């Protein structure tokens, strides 16, 4: 492992709860195993965070609970850590690349003051369409994905009410929104943000694969909850979506790999330049 060029820090935000997300992310990272190594840091249970001098790429996972509330320890350290990465990128030629997923995405949006995070009226869970904005059409994170594309959504909270003046000041961009809702009084939630050239985040779960979803459905209580929430017809449609190669499979095989390829290419290019 020591001779690998690029080092990835996987920030585990699941607070010890069983999940499929970690398996999915590790499986994707392992597709790049000839050139990367990774280490897991238990952020919420153990307040573990990496030394930024030792790692190049950071993937911060989803997780349970209210993104507005921490314990006054791990969350404070986590926000300080984000700031340290941002400061590093402002002062160094070799950049740190970060992907924020779901819970981490909500926390990042709050921390950067870009929008409001509110509790949804009901849980959003299942196969959903994600719509690119004009900026998203050009963002390399989404290269190879249709518009709309499909992803697994699982959230009780949402990022809404973007503060456009703050977006403009920070150079951040909304790159994806949820579908237009049937009830016009509901605002479309923000589903992905390009925070900087090197920080990006998604509300949905780009790591999710059909195996992870089916595993969740083996829990009878979870299955019945989804049926009650969505109805039997939508539930059956959801299962069909999981088998479609152009839906969840495509996002799983495209989005995080895009993020990693972009980051690896940038890092290898700049490291080579500054090592000569």
VENQUI-V329912 format. One record per residue. N is the residue number from 1. RES is the residue in three letters. SS is DSSP state (helix for helix, strand for strand, loop for the rest). Layout:
# VENQUI-V329912
n={N	N}
res={RES	RES}
ss={SS	SS}
This chain:
# VENQUI-V329912
n={1	2	3	4	5	6	7	8	9	10	11	12	13	14	15	16	17	18	19	20	21	22	23	24	25	26	27	28	29	30	31	32	33	34	35	36	37	38	39	40	41	42	43	44	45	46	47	48	49	50	51	52	53	54	55	56	57	58	59	60	61	62	63	64	65	66	67	68	69	70	71	72	73	74	75	76	77	78	79	80	81	82	83	84	85	86	87	88	89	90	91	92	93	94	95	96	97	98	99	100	101	102	103	104	105	106	107	108	109	110	111	112	113	114	115	116	117	118	119	120	121	122	123	124	125	126	127	128	129	130	131	132	133	134	135	136	137	138	139	140	141	142	143	144	145	146	147	148	149	150	151	152	153	154	155	156	157	158	159	160	161	162	163	164	165	166	167	168	169	170	171	172	173	174	175	176	177	178	179	180	181	182	183	184	185	186	187	188	189	190	191	192	193	194	195	196	197	198	199	200	201	202	203	204	205	206	207	208	209	210	211	212	213	214	215	216	217	218	219	220	221	222	223	224	225	226	227	228	229	230	231	232	233	234	235	236	237	238	239	240	241	242	243	244	245	246	247	248	249	250	251	252	253	254	255	256	257	258	259	260	261	262	263	264	265	266	267	268	269	270	271	272	273	274	275	276}
res={UNK	UNK	UNK	UNK	UNK	UNK	UNK	UNK	UNK	UNK	UNK	UNK	UNK	UNK	UNK	UNK	UNK	UNK	UNK	UNK	UNK	UNK	UNK	UNK	UNK	UNK	UNK	UNK	UNK	UNK	UNK	UNK	UNK	UNK	UNK	UNK	UNK	UNK	UNK	UNK	UNK	UNK	UNK	UNK	UNK	UNK	UNK	UNK	UNK	UNK	UNK	UNK	UNK	UNK	UNK	UNK	UNK	UNK	UNK	UNK	UNK	UNK	UNK	UNK	UNK	UNK	UNK	UNK	UNK	UNK	UNK	UNK	UNK	UNK	UNK	UNK	UNK	UNK	UNK	UNK	UNK	UNK	UNK	UNK	UNK	UNK	UNK	UNK	UNK	UNK	UNK	UNK	UNK	UNK	UNK	UNK	UNK	UNK	UNK	UNK	UNK	UNK	UNK	UNK	UNK	UNK	UNK	UNK	UNK	UNK	UNK	UNK	UNK	UNK	UNK	UNK	UNK	UNK	UNK	UNK	UNK	UNK	UNK	UNK	UNK	UNK	UNK	UNK	UNK	UNK	UNK	UNK	UNK	UNK	UNK	UNK	UNK	UNK	UNK	UNK	UNK	UNK	UNK	UNK	UNK	UNK	UNK	UNK	UNK	UNK	UNK	UNK	UNK	UNK	UNK	UNK	UNK	UNK	UNK	UNK	UNK	UNK	UNK	UNK	UNK	UNK	UNK	UNK	UNK	UNK	UNK	UNK	UNK	UNK	UNK	UNK	UNK	UNK	UNK	UNK	UNK	UNK	UNK	UNK	UNK	UNK	UNK	UNK	UNK	UNK	UNK	UNK	UNK	UNK	UNK	UNK	UNK	UNK	UNK	UNK	UNK	UNK	UNK	UNK	UNK	UNK	UNK	UNK	UNK	UNK	UNK	UNK	UNK	UNK	UNK	UNK	UNK	UNK	UNK	UNK	UNK	UNK	UNK	UNK	UNK	UNK	UNK	UNK	UNK	UNK	UNK	UNK	UNK	UNK	UNK	UNK	UNK	UNK	UNK	UNK	UNK	UNK	UNK	UNK	UNK	UNK	UNK	UNK	UNK	UNK	UNK	UNK	UNK	UNK	UNK	UNK	UNK	UNK	UNK	UNK	UNK	UNK	UNK	UNK	UNK	UNK	UNK	UNK	UNK	UNK	UNK	UNK	UNK	UNK	UNK	UNK}
ss={loop	loop	loop	loop	loop	strand	strand	strand	strand	strand	strand	strand	loop	loop	loop	loop	loop	loop	loop	loop	helix	helix	helix	helix	helix	helix	helix	helix	helix	helix	loop	loop	loop	loop	loop	strand	strand	strand	strand	strand	strand	strand	helix	helix	helix	helix	loop	loop	loop	loop	loop	loop	loop	loop	loop	loop	strand	strand	strand	strand	loop	loop	loop	loop	loop	loop	loop	loop	loop	loop	loop	loop	loop	helix	helix	helix	helix	helix	helix	helix	helix	helix	helix	helix	helix	helix	helix	helix	helix	helix	helix	loop	loop	loop	loop	loop	strand	strand	strand	strand	strand	loop	helix	helix	helix	helix	helix	helix	helix	helix	helix	loop	loop	loop	loop	strand	strand	strand	strand	strand	strand	strand	strand	strand	strand	strand	strand	strand	strand	strand	strand	strand	loop	helix	helix	helix	helix	helix	loop	helix	helix	helix	loop	loop	loop	loop	loop	loop	strand	strand	strand	strand	strand	strand	strand	strand	strand	strand	strand	strand	loop	loop	loop	helix	helix	helix	helix	helix	helix	helix	loop	loop	strand	strand	strand	strand	strand	strand	loop	loop	loop	loop	loop	loop	loop	loop	loop	loop	loop	strand	strand	strand	strand	strand	loop	loop	loop	loop	strand	strand	strand	strand	loop	loop	strand	loop	loop	loop	loop	helix	helix	helix	helix	helix	helix	helix	helix	loop	loop	helix	helix	helix	helix	helix	helix	helix	helix	helix	helix	helix	loop	helix	helix	helix	helix	helix	helix	helix	helix	helix	helix	helix	helix	loop	loop	loop	loop	helix	helix	helix	helix	helix	helix	helix	helix	helix	helix	helix	helix	helix	helix	helix	helix	helix	helix	helix	helix	helix	helix	helix	helix	helix	helix	helix	helix	loop}
